[in-house]
Amino acid sequence: MATSIADDLREWSMNVLEVPNPHLDGLPACPYAKKAWQDNKVKIVETKNIYKETLRQCNEFAENKYEVVVCASFAIPNMQDFSTWCEKRNNLLAKHDLHIMGFHPEFGAEEAELDFLYEHSWESSVKDEYCMVFIQSLSQVDDASLKLEKLDYYKVYPEDEYQELVINRRTKRNGNETTSNGQKENDAGRSSKEASSKDDARRRSSKENGSRRNRSRNRSTESPVNS
């Protein structure tokens, strides 16, 4: 049983992120998570001020040995304020090859039609909900997502989520440069495969498997650990 946020996240990774996912044709929800943990490349910092600690860890990121730093807090800010802050910060961090991903308890994977993130039996043993910010190298996480695209990893993502989590991040990396022809072909192929997946997702979205606390850390398993 988890006794801290760090323990809880490790259990979540082992039981949700690292296991084969039927919605992803047997790929784990986060294909890079297991190795990152095994190589001791994940750092978790619990804080009372998620904003202040995130900024501090961003400033120190280039000097540490970790591939992902997670700032977590039981002091949960307003969801809209939190989302806006993360987006504005990413606009500034891109020039330093950094990217952050926010996780908020009020976000629901069901509503976003990301059913492959919540259809599991694992439940958190930490009583209180918490928010998180994942910090990673922008170029490293985008390179990883390019590899996943070739495996059709994103075909189950609704278009708006795909744009927000993958394309917007890539645009920041490229400094708003025009998308390459190769990337346009990838996006076109993905969109054509997505139609039937979205229909299936809507039919399955009525299932209520997993607590609100499970949803809080499922903002995206696409990004947290090099994916």
MOBEL-V199870 format. One record per run of one state. SS is the DSSP state (H for helix, E for strand, L for the rest). FROM is the first residue (numbers start at 1). TO is the last residue. If there is no record, write none. Layout:
{{SS	FROM	TO} {SS	FROM	TO}}
//
This chain:
{{L	1	4} {H	5	17} {L	18	19} {E	20	20} {L	21	21} {H	22	24} {L	25	27} {E	28	28} {L	29	32} {H	33	38} {L	39	41} {E	42	46} {L	47	49} {H	50	63} {L	64	67} {E	68	73} {L	74	78} {H	79	96} {L	97	97} {E	98	103} {L	104	114} {H	115	118} {L	119	130} {E	131	137} {H	138	150} {L	151	152} {H	153	156} {L	157	158} {H	159	173} {L	174	180} {H	181	204} {L	205	211} {H	212	216} {L	217	227}}
//
